[in-house]
Amino acid sequence: LGQPNFPKQYPATLDTWADPVETDDKEMAILRPFLKNTNLETRGLKLTYDANRDGWDPVKFHEKVDKLGGGIVYCTTRAGIQCGGYNPKGVSVFILFCALRH
């Protein structure tokens, strides 16, 4: 038990940062520090869905990301504000559908 085996059950840190991973590109290197104490801290990342590339369509989004496990969302608003979030469980239409029904 403990944080090394179950990192997603511990809160995000504000005073420690994840080290770079060899496979990180420029964008991933920006996001990597925020993944400290997550199940993605030392794993290679890949861009799975890009709305500008893949289309601004929820069906296309779910075709790309459903059932892939934990991930992060990163976006830049029209005003230039960068924001994002981490989901340790991943995305599934079934889970979202069940949550909306109840």
MOPAC internal coordinates of N, CA, C and O (Angstrom, degrees):
PM7 1SCF
backbone

  N    0.0000 0     0.00 0     0.00 0    0    0    0
  C    1.4454 1     0.00 0     0.00 0    1    0    0
  C    1.5276 1   109.48 1     0.00 0    2    1    0
  O    1.2310 1   120.79 1    -0.84 1    3    2    1
  N    1.3052 1   116.10 1   179.16 1    3    2    1
  C    1.4526 1   120.57 1   177.59 1    5    3    2
  C    1.5097 1   112.99 1   108.11 1    6    5    3
  O    1.2310 1   121.30 1    -8.07 1    7    6    5
  N    1.3015 1   115.12 1   171.93 1    7    6    5
  C    1.4557 1   122.28 1  -174.58 1    9    7    6
  C    1.5333 1   113.73 1   -58.97 1   10    9    7
  O    1.2310 1   118.32 1   139.58 1   11   10    9
  N    1.3294 1   120.80 1   -40.42 1   11   10    9
  C    1.4735 1   118.74 1  -179.95 1   13   11   10
  C    1.5275 1   113.65 1   -59.99 1   14   13   11
  O    1.2310 1   120.29 1   146.94 1   15   14   13
  N    1.3223 1   117.04 1   -33.06 1   15   14   13
  C    1.4639 1   120.49 1  -178.62 1   17   15   14
  C    1.5237 1   113.78 1   -89.63 1   18   17   15
  O    1.2310 1   119.99 1   157.48 1   19   18   17
  N    1.3099 1   117.63 1   -22.52 1   19   18   17
  C    1.4677 1   121.91 1  -177.69 1   21   19   18
  C    1.5307 1   110.89 1  -135.21 1   22   21   19
  O    1.2310 1   119.91 1  -119.26 1   23   22   21
  N    1.3376 1   117.78 1    60.74 1   23   22   21
  C    1.4713 1   119.71 1  -174.51 1   25   23   22
  C    1.5135 1   114.64 1   -62.51 1   26   25   23
  O    1.2310 1   119.77 1   149.85 1   27   26   25
  N    1.3287 1   118.05 1   -30.15 1   27   26   25
  C    1.4624 1   119.76 1  -176.43 1   29   27   26
  C    1.5228 1   112.41 1   -70.99 1   30   29   27
  O    1.2310 1   119.86 1   170.09 1   31   30   29
  N    1.3145 1   117.87 1    -9.91 1   31   30   29
  C    1.4570 1   120.66 1   178.31 1   33   31   30
  C    1.5288 1   112.43 1   -92.02 1   34   33   31
  O    1.2310 1   120.43 1  -174.68 1   35   34   33
  N    1.3104 1   116.78 1     5.32 1   35   34   33
  C    1.4616 1   121.16 1  -179.24 1   37   35   34
  C    1.5240 1   109.22 1  -115.03 1   38   37   35
  O    1.2310 1   120.02 1   -31.50 1   39   38   37
  N    1.3161 1   117.56 1   148.50 1   39   38   37
  C    1.4678 1   119.81 1  -177.00 1   41   39   38
  C    1.5252 1   112.47 1   -69.11 1   42   41   39
  O    1.2310 1   121.48 1   -23.24 1   43   42   41
  N    1.3303 1   114.78 1   156.76 1   43   42   41
  C    1.4624 1   120.25 1   174.41 1   45   43   42
  C    1.5216 1   109.27 1   -61.44 1   46   45   43
  O    1.2310 1   121.08 1   -30.31 1   47   46   45
  N    1.3118 1   115.54 1   149.69 1   47   46   45
  C    1.4576 1   120.03 1  -179.49 1   49   47   46
  C    1.5226 1   110.42 1   -98.45 1   50   49   47
  O    1.2310 1   121.17 1   -26.38 1   51   50   49
  N    1.2954 1   115.37 1   153.62 1   51   50   49
  C    1.4640 1   121.30 1   176.98 1   53   51   50
  C    1.5203 1   111.61 1  -115.92 1   54   53   51
  O    1.2310 1   120.79 1  -178.54 1   55   54   53
  N    1.3183 1   116.10 1     1.46 1   55   54   53
  C    1.4604 1   118.79 1  -175.87 1   57   55   54
  C    1.5292 1   113.55 1  -130.36 1   58   57   55
  O    1.2310 1   119.22 1   178.52 1   59   58   57
  N    1.3132 1   119.10 1    -1.48 1   59   58   57
  C    1.4651 1   122.32 1   174.32 1   61   59   58
  C    1.5231 1   108.24 1  -133.65 1   62   61   59
  O    1.2310 1   121.08 1   -27.33 1   63   62   61
  N    1.3265 1   115.53 1   152.67 1   63   62   61
  C    1.4593 1   120.87 1  -173.45 1   65   63   62
  C    1.5159 1   110.49 1  -132.79 1   66   65   63
  O    1.2310 1   120.13 1   -31.49 1   67   66   65
  N    1.3074 1   117.35 1   148.51 1   67   66   65
  C    1.4653 1   122.11 1   178.03 1   69   67   66
  C    1.5212 1   109.84 1   -72.11 1   70   69   67
  O    1.2310 1   121.43 1   -36.21 1   71   70   69
  N    1.3201 1   114.88 1   143.79 1   71   70   69
  C    1.4665 1   121.15 1   177.23 1   73   71   70
  C    1.5219 1   110.03 1   -77.74 1   74   73   71
  O    1.2310 1   120.28 1   -24.29 1   75   74   73
  N    1.3326 1   117.07 1   155.71 1   75   74   73
  C    1.4664 1   120.31 1   177.82 1   77   75   74
  C    1.5288 1   110.98 1   -61.30 1   78   77   75
  O    1.2310 1   121.26 1   -25.23 1   79   78   77
  N    1.3125 1   115.20 1   154.77 1   79   78   77
  C    1.4633 1   122.55 1   174.29 1   81   79   78
  C    1.5224 1   106.45 1  -113.05 1   82   81   79
  O    1.2310 1   120.56 1   -38.21 1   83   82   81
  N    1.3093 1   116.54 1   141.79 1   83   82   81
  C    1.4618 1   122.52 1  -173.28 1   85   83   82
  C    1.5268 1   113.92 1   -52.62 1   86   85   83
  O    1.2310 1   120.19 1   146.36 1   87   86   85
  N    1.3213 1   117.25 1   -33.64 1   87   86   85
  C    1.4707 1   120.80 1  -176.19 1   89   87   86
  C    1.5252 1   113.82 1   -85.93 1   90   89   87
  O    1.2310 1   119.39 1   179.08 1   91   90   89
  N    1.3242 1   118.77 1    -0.92 1   91   90   89
  C    1.4676 1   121.41 1  -177.72 1   93   91   90
  C    1.5246 1   111.74 1   -66.72 1   94   93   91
  O    1.2310 1   120.76 1   -48.86 1   95   94   93
  N    1.3331 1   116.14 1   131.14 1   95   94   93
  C    1.4530 1   120.14 1   171.48 1   97   95   94
  C    1.5334 1   107.86 1   -89.02 1   98   97   95
  O    1.2310 1   120.13 1     9.12 1   99   98   97
  N    1.3249 1   117.35 1  -170.88 1   99   98   97
  C    1.4689 1   121.41 1  -174.78 1  101   99   98
  C    1.5338 1   112.05 1   -59.41 1  102  101   99
  O    1.2310 1   120.05 1   132.74 1  103  102  101
  N    1.3357 1   117.51 1   -47.26 1  103  102  101
  C    1.4646 1   120.32 1  -179.46 1  105  103  102
  C    1.5286 1   111.96 1   -67.98 1  106  105  103
  O    1.2310 1   120.74 1   138.18 1  107  106  105
  N    1.3147 1   116.20 1   -41.82 1  107  106  105
  C    1.4666 1   120.16 1  -179.64 1  109  107  106
  C    1.5273 1   111.03 1   -65.03 1  110  109  107
  O    1.2310 1   120.47 1   144.92 1  111  110  109
  N    1.3174 1   116.71 1   -35.08 1  111  110  109
  C    1.4642 1   120.46 1   178.44 1  113  111  110
  C    1.5273 1   111.44 1   -64.43 1  114  113  111
  O    1.2310 1   120.18 1   150.39 1  115  114  113
  N    1.3205 1   117.26 1   -29.61 1  115  114  113
  C    1.4643 1   121.06 1   176.62 1  117  115  114
  C    1.5318 1   110.45 1   -71.02 1  118  117  115
  O    1.2310 1   120.63 1   141.06 1  119  118  117
  N    1.3247 1   116.41 1   -38.94 1  119  118  117
  C    1.4611 1   121.41 1  -176.55 1  121  119  118
  C    1.5253 1   112.99 1   -82.00 1  122  121  119
  O    1.2310 1   119.91 1   150.32 1  123  122  121
  N    1.3190 1   117.77 1   -29.68 1  123  122  121
  C    1.4670 1   122.31 1  -172.87 1  125  123  122
  C    1.5258 1   114.51 1   -50.61 1  126  125  123
  O    1.2310 1   118.53 1   133.37 1  127  126  125
  N    1.3401 1   120.40 1   -46.63 1  127  126  125
  C    1.4711 1   119.20 1  -176.85 1  129  127  126
  C    1.5198 1   113.92 1   -55.18 1  130  129  127
  O    1.2310 1   119.94 1   149.79 1  131  130  129
  N    1.3276 1   117.72 1   -30.21 1  131  130  129
  C    1.4614 1   121.83 1  -177.59 1  133  131  130
  C    1.5292 1   113.13 1   -76.60 1  134  133  131
  O    1.2310 1   120.24 1   172.93 1  135  134  133
  N    1.3171 1   117.14 1    -7.07 1  135  134  133
  C    1.4619 1   121.09 1  -177.23 1  137  135  134
  C    1.5253 1   113.48 1   -92.81 1  138  137  135
  O    1.2310 1   120.21 1  -169.59 1  139  138  137
  N    1.3176 1   117.20 1    10.41 1  139  138  137
  C    1.4662 1   121.30 1   176.84 1  141  139  138
  C    1.5246 1   109.63 1   -55.55 1  142  141  139
  O    1.2310 1   120.88 1   -44.55 1  143  142  141
  N    1.3238 1   115.92 1   135.45 1  143  142  141
  C    1.4702 1   123.68 1   178.66 1  145  143  142
  C    1.5205 1   113.27 1    63.67 1  146  145  143
  O    1.2310 1   120.12 1  -150.34 1  147  146  145
  N    1.3321 1   117.37 1    29.66 1  147  146  145
  C    1.4619 1   121.20 1   173.17 1  149  147  146
  C    1.5214 1   108.21 1  -118.32 1  150  149  147
  O    1.2310 1   120.50 1   -11.42 1  151  150  149
  N    1.3207 1   116.65 1   168.58 1  151  150  149
  C    1.4565 1   118.73 1   177.62 1  153  151  150
  C    1.5288 1   112.38 1   -74.53 1  154  153  151
  O    1.2310 1   119.85 1   179.12 1  155  154  153
  N    1.3242 1   117.90 1    -0.88 1  155  154  153
  C    1.4646 1   122.14 1   176.64 1  157  155  154
  C    1.5271 1   112.39 1  -105.73 1  158  157  155
  O    1.2310 1   120.00 1  -177.38 1  159  158  157
  N    1.3225 1   117.60 1     2.62 1  159  158  157
  C    1.4681 1   121.27 1  -173.16 1  161  159  158
  C    1.5238 1   113.19 1   -53.60 1  162  161  159
  O    1.2310 1   119.48 1   137.55 1  163  162  161
  N    1.3162 1   118.59 1   -42.45 1  163  162  161
  C    1.4689 1   121.01 1  -175.39 1  165  163  162
  C    1.5309 1   113.00 1  -115.69 1  166  165  163
  O    1.2310 1   120.32 1  -174.78 1  167  166  165
  N    1.3077 1   117.00 1     5.22 1  167  166  165
  C    1.4627 1   120.08 1  -178.80 1  169  167  166
  C    1.5212 1   111.45 1   -89.40 1  170  169  167
  O    1.2310 1   120.94 1   -31.71 1  171  170  169
  N    1.3200 1   115.81 1   148.29 1  171  170  169
  C    1.4507 1   120.35 1   174.65 1  173  171  170
  C    1.5273 1   110.17 1   -65.74 1  174  173  171
  O    1.2310 1   120.60 1   -37.15 1  175  174  173
  N    1.3107 1   116.46 1   142.85 1  175  174  173
  C    1.4623 1   121.85 1  -179.99 1  177  175  174
  C    1.5219 1   109.33 1  -108.32 1  178  177  175
  O    1.2310 1   120.72 1   -26.21 1  179  178  177
  N    1.3248 1   116.23 1   153.79 1  179  178  177
  C    1.4588 1   120.32 1   173.56 1  181  179  178
  C    1.5173 1   108.73 1  -141.44 1  182  181  179
  O    1.2310 1   121.10 1   -32.29 1  183  182  181
  N    1.2993 1   115.49 1   147.71 1  183  182  181
  C    1.4551 1   121.21 1   176.41 1  185  183  182
  C    1.5256 1   107.80 1   -78.07 1  186  185  183
  O    1.2310 1   121.12 1   -68.44 1  187  186  185
  N    1.3262 1   115.46 1   111.56 1  187  186  185
  C    1.4550 1   120.88 1  -176.34 1  189  187  186
  C    1.5196 1   112.07 1   -93.27 1  190  189  187
  O    1.2310 1   120.68 1   140.41 1  191  190  189
  N    1.3214 1   116.31 1   -39.59 1  191  190  189
  C    1.4604 1   121.11 1  -177.41 1  193  191  190
  C    1.5187 1   109.02 1  -138.51 1  194  193  191
  O    1.2310 1   120.92 1   -48.29 1  195  194  193
  N    1.3060 1   115.84 1   131.71 1  195  194  193
  C    1.4587 1   123.02 1   175.32 1  197  195  194
  C    1.5222 1   106.39 1  -131.44 1  198  197  195
  O    1.2310 1   120.21 1   -66.23 1  199  198  197
  N    1.3166 1   117.21 1   113.77 1  199  198  197
  C    1.4626 1   120.83 1  -175.40 1  201  199  198
  C    1.5270 1   112.13 1   -58.28 1  202  201  199
  O    1.2310 1   119.94 1   144.21 1  203  202  201
  N    1.3366 1   117.71 1   -35.79 1  203  202  201
  C    1.4605 1   119.50 1   178.97 1  205  203  202
  C    1.5288 1   111.36 1   -68.81 1  206  205  203
  O    1.2310 1   120.43 1   147.23 1  207  206  205
  N    1.3114 1   116.79 1   -32.77 1  207  206  205
  C    1.4639 1   121.64 1  -179.42 1  209  207  206
  C    1.5320 1   111.85 1   -87.18 1  210  209  207
  O    1.2310 1   120.54 1   136.07 1  211  210  209
  N    1.3471 1   116.57 1   -43.93 1  211  210  209
  C    1.4629 1   122.20 1  -171.00 1  213  211  210
  C    1.5196 1   114.30 1   -97.21 1  214  213  211
  O    1.2310 1   120.33 1   168.22 1  215  214  213
  N    1.3168 1   116.97 1   -11.78 1  215  214  213
  C    1.4581 1   120.68 1   178.87 1  217  215  214
  C    1.5142 1   112.79 1   106.55 1  218  217  215
  O    1.2310 1   120.93 1   -35.56 1  219  218  217
  N    1.3048 1   115.82 1   144.44 1  219  218  217
  C    1.4652 1   123.12 1   179.44 1  221  219  218
  C    1.5181 1   108.11 1   -87.07 1  222  221  219
  O    1.2310 1   120.89 1  -107.14 1  223  222  221
  N    1.3194 1   115.90 1    72.86 1  223  222  221
  C    1.4489 1   121.50 1  -172.79 1  225  223  222
  C    1.5241 1   108.78 1  -143.62 1  226  225  223
  O    1.2310 1   119.78 1   -55.67 1  227  226  225
  N    1.3362 1   118.03 1   124.33 1  227  226  225
  C    1.4639 1   119.69 1  -178.11 1  229  227  226
  C    1.5273 1   113.10 1   -61.96 1  230  229  227
  O    1.2310 1   119.74 1   148.05 1  231  230  229
  N    1.3169 1   118.10 1   -31.95 1  231  230  229
  C    1.4640 1   120.12 1   178.36 1  233  231  230
  C    1.5245 1   109.74 1   -65.60 1  234  233  231
  O    1.2310 1   120.37 1   134.84 1  235  234  233
  N    1.3248 1   116.89 1   -45.16 1  235  234  233
  C    1.4690 1   120.60 1   178.63 1  237  235  234
  C    1.5294 1   110.63 1   -63.93 1  238  237  235
  O    1.2310 1   120.53 1   140.82 1  239  238  237
  N    1.3348 1   116.60 1   -39.18 1  239  238  237
  C    1.4574 1   120.62 1   177.02 1  241  239  238
  C    1.5249 1   110.34 1   -57.47 1  242  241  239
  O    1.2310 1   120.19 1   129.98 1  243  242  241
  N    1.3153 1   117.25 1   -50.02 1  243  242  241
  C    1.4666 1   120.93 1  -177.41 1  245  243  242
  C    1.5231 1   112.31 1   -69.06 1  246  245  243
  O    1.2310 1   120.12 1   147.76 1  247  246  245
  N    1.3303 1   117.37 1   -32.24 1  247  246  245
  C    1.4695 1   119.67 1   175.39 1  249  247  246
  C    1.5215 1   111.18 1   -60.65 1  250  249  247
  O    1.2310 1   120.65 1   145.77 1  251  250  249
  N    1.3114 1   116.37 1   -34.23 1  251  250  249
  C    1.4692 1   121.36 1  -177.01 1  253  251  250
  C    1.5276 1   113.69 1   -84.31 1  254  253  251
  O    1.2310 1   119.61 1   143.82 1  255  254  253
  N    1.3311 1   118.34 1   -36.18 1  255  254  253
  C    1.4713 1   119.69 1  -168.55 1  257  255  254
  C    1.5209 1   116.26 1  -111.18 1  258  257  255
  O    1.2310 1   119.62 1   161.85 1  259  258  257
  N    1.3183 1   118.32 1   -18.15 1  259  258  257
  C    1.4676 1   119.24 1  -177.13 1  261  259  258
  C    1.5210 1   111.86 1   -58.54 1  262  261  259
  O    1.2310 1   121.40 1   -41.67 1  263  262  261
  N    1.3104 1   114.93 1   138.33 1  263  262  261
  C    1.4659 1   124.58 1   173.34 1  265  263  262
  C    1.5274 1   114.34 1    64.99 1  266  265  263
  O    1.2310 1   119.71 1  -158.34 1  267  266  265
  N    1.3216 1   118.16 1    21.66 1  267  266  265
  C    1.4678 1   120.80 1   177.80 1  269  267  266
  C    1.5249 1   112.74 1   -95.44 1  270  269  267
  O    1.2310 1   119.88 1   177.04 1  271  270  269
  N    1.3165 1   117.83 1    -2.96 1  271  270  269
  C    1.4567 1   120.17 1  -178.95 1  273  271  270
  C    1.5195 1   111.64 1    89.65 1  274  273  271
  O    1.2310 1   121.17 1    12.46 1  275  274  273
  N    1.3179 1   115.36 1  -167.54 1  275  274  273
  C    1.4536 1   122.22 1  -175.47 1  277  275  274
  C    1.5170 1   113.31 1   -55.45 1  278  277  275
  O    1.2310 1   121.39 1   -26.04 1  279  278  277
  N    1.3162 1   114.95 1   153.96 1  279  278  277
  C    1.4482 1   119.30 1  -179.70 1  281  279  278
  C    1.5139 1   112.23 1  -166.91 1  282  281  279
  O    1.2310 1   121.33 1    -1.89 1  283  282  281
  N    1.3034 1   115.06 1   178.11 1  283  282  281
  C    1.4564 1   121.26 1   177.69 1  285  283  282
  C    1.5186 1   109.17 1  -125.60 1  286  285  283
  O    1.2310 1   121.40 1   -27.44 1  287  286  285
  N    1.3106 1   114.92 1   152.56 1  287  286  285
  C    1.4604 1   122.70 1   174.10 1  289  287  286
  C    1.5161 1   106.06 1  -116.10 1  290  289  287
  O    1.2310 1   120.97 1   -46.84 1  291  290  289
  N    1.3076 1   115.75 1   133.16 1  291  290  289
  C    1.4623 1   121.17 1  -179.88 1  293  291  290
  C    1.5183 1   107.51 1  -135.82 1  294  293  291
  O    1.2310 1   120.56 1   -48.11 1  295  294  293
  N    1.3210 1   116.53 1   131.89 1  295  294  293
  C    1.4583 1   119.27 1   179.85 1  297  295  294
  C    1.5243 1   110.45 1  -147.26 1  298  297  295
  O    1.2310 1   121.91 1   -18.45 1  299  298  297
  N    1.3081 1   113.95 1   161.55 1  299  298  297
  C    1.4595 1   122.07 1   174.56 1  301  299  298
  C    1.5231 1   106.71 1  -124.02 1  302  301  299
  O    1.2310 1   120.57 1   -53.62 1  303  302  301
  N    1.3319 1   116.52 1   126.38 1  303  302  301
  C    1.4594 1   120.31 1  -179.10 1  305  303  302
  C    1.5221 1   109.92 1   -76.18 1  306  305  303
  O    1.2310 1   120.47 1   -10.32 1  307  306  305
  N    1.3168 1   116.71 1   169.68 1  307  306  305
  C    1.4695 1   120.68 1   176.73 1  309  307  306
  C    1.5178 1   111.41 1   -60.30 1  310  309  307
  O    1.2310 1   120.72 1   152.69 1  311  310  309
  N    1.3345 1   116.22 1   -27.31 1  311  310  309
  C    1.4635 1   120.85 1   178.54 1  313  311  310
  C    1.5286 1   112.43 1   -82.12 1  314  313  311
  O    1.2310 1   120.33 1   178.81 1  315  314  313
  N    1.3431 1   116.98 1    -1.19 1  315  314  313
  C    1.4575 1   120.93 1   178.10 1  317  315  314
  C    1.5247 1   114.65 1    89.18 1  318  317  315
  O    1.2310 1   120.13 1  -173.09 1  319  318  317
  N    1.3139 1   117.35 1     6.91 1  319  318  317
  C    1.4614 1   120.97 1   178.81 1  321  319  318
  C    1.5210 1   108.84 1   -79.06 1  322  321  319
  O    1.2310 1   120.36 1   -51.17 1  323  322  321
  N    1.3337 1   116.92 1   128.83 1  323  322  321
  C    1.4520 1   121.86 1   178.40 1  325  323  322
  C    1.5209 1   108.92 1   -95.74 1  326  325  323
  O    1.2310 1   120.58 1   -46.78 1  327  326  325
  N    1.3210 1   116.50 1   133.22 1  327  326  325
  C    1.4632 1   120.20 1   179.74 1  329  327  326
  C    1.5250 1   109.04 1  -149.37 1  330  329  327
  O    1.2310 1   121.56 1   -11.75 1  331  330  329
  N    1.3174 1   114.62 1   168.25 1  331  330  329
  C    1.4539 1   118.40 1  -179.91 1  333  331  330
  C    1.5096 1   111.79 1  -177.87 1  334  333  331
  O    1.2310 1   121.26 1     5.41 1  335  334  333
  N    1.3040 1   115.19 1  -174.59 1  335  334  333
  C    1.4482 1   121.00 1  -179.63 1  337  335  334
  C    1.5125 1   110.88 1  -160.19 1  338  337  335
  O    1.2310 1   121.24 1   -16.61 1  339  338  337
  N    1.3188 1   115.23 1   163.39 1  339  338  337
  C    1.4628 1   123.16 1  -179.20 1  341  339  338
  C    1.5183 1   109.01 1  -119.25 1  342  341  339
  O    1.2310 1   120.49 1   -46.27 1  343  342  341
  N    1.3153 1   116.66 1   133.73 1  343  342  341
  C    1.4567 1   122.35 1   178.12 1  345  343  342
  C    1.5296 1   107.97 1  -125.26 1  346  345  343
  O    1.2310 1   119.47 1   -73.48 1  347  346  345
  N    1.3376 1   118.62 1   106.52 1  347  346  345
  C    1.4591 1   120.33 1  -176.84 1  349  347  346
  C    1.5292 1   114.04 1   -69.83 1  350  349  347
  O    1.2310 1   119.87 1   159.62 1  351  350  349
  N    1.3091 1   117.86 1   -20.38 1  351  350  349
  C    1.4650 1   121.36 1  -175.15 1  353  351  350
  C    1.5271 1   113.64 1   -94.12 1  354  353  351
  O    1.2310 1   119.97 1   155.52 1  355  354  353
  N    1.3069 1   117.66 1   -24.48 1  355  354  353
  C    1.4512 1   120.22 1  -176.49 1  357  355  354
  C    1.5134 1   111.55 1    93.22 1  358  357  355
  O    1.2310 1   121.00 1     5.65 1  359  358  357
  N    1.3256 1   115.69 1  -174.35 1  359  358  357
  C    1.4574 1   122.40 1  -174.48 1  361  359  358
  C    1.5223 1   109.15 1  -118.28 1  362  361  359
  O    1.2310 1   121.12 1   -39.19 1  363  362  361
  N    1.3062 1   115.46 1   140.81 1  363  362  361
  C    1.4601 1   121.03 1   175.02 1  365  363  362
  C    1.5168 1   108.35 1  -149.14 1  366  365  363
  O    1.2310 1   120.30 1   -50.39 1  367  366  365
  N    1.3155 1   117.02 1   129.61 1  367  366  365
  C    1.4631 1   120.55 1   178.50 1  369  367  366
  C    1.5192 1   109.88 1   -58.80 1  370  369  367
  O    1.2310 1   119.96 1   140.94 1  371  370  369
  N    1.3240 1   117.68 1   -39.06 1  371  370  369
  C    1.4536 1   121.01 1  -179.39 1  373  371  370
  C    1.5265 1   110.89 1   -60.53 1  374  373  371
  O    1.2310 1   120.30 1   135.10 1  375  374  373
  N    1.3206 1   117.04 1   -44.90 1  375  374  373
  C    1.4670 1   120.51 1   179.28 1  377  375  374
  C    1.5248 1   109.92 1   -63.21 1  378  377  375
  O    1.2310 1   120.25 1   134.95 1  379  378  377
  N    1.3185 1   117.14 1   -45.05 1  379  378  377
  C    1.4656 1   120.56 1   179.94 1  381  379  378
  C    1.5241 1   110.17 1   -63.80 1  382  381  379
  O    1.2310 1   119.85 1   138.51 1  383  382  381
  N    1.3164 1   117.89 1   -41.49 1  383  382  381
  C    1.4563 1   121.90 1   179.68 1  385  383  382
  C    1.5290 1   110.39 1   -62.24 1  386  385  383
  O    1.2310 1   120.53 1   134.45 1  387  386  385
  N    1.3308 1   116.60 1   -45.55 1  387  386  385
  C    1.4656 1   120.22 1  -179.97 1  389  387  386
  C    1.5288 1   110.86 1   -63.50 1  390  389  387
  O    1.2310 1   120.87 1   140.03 1  391  390  389
  N    1.3173 1   115.95 1   -39.97 1  391  390  389
  C    1.4613 1   119.39 1  -179.60 1  393  391  390
  C    1.5295 1   111.02 1   -65.28 1  394  393  391
  O    1.2310 1   120.15 1   143.30 1  395  394  393
  N    1.3151 1   117.32 1   -36.70 1  395  394  393
  C    1.4582 1   121.41 1  -179.15 1  397  395  394
  C    1.5293 1   112.01 1   -73.37 1  398  397  395
  O    1.2310 1   120.43 1   148.97 1  399  398  397
  N    1.3286 1   116.78 1   -31.03 1  399  398  397
  C    1.4569 1   120.78 1  -178.94 1  401  399  398
  C    1.5066 1   112.52 1   -73.41 1  402  401  399
  O    1.2310 1   119.57 1   153.96 1  403  402  401
  N    1.3275 1   118.42 1   -26.04 1  403  402  401
  C    1.4712 1   120.38 1  -173.16 1  405  403  402
  C    1.4896 1   111.87 1  -104.74 1  406  405  403
  O    1.2310 1   120.10 1   180.00 1  407  406  405

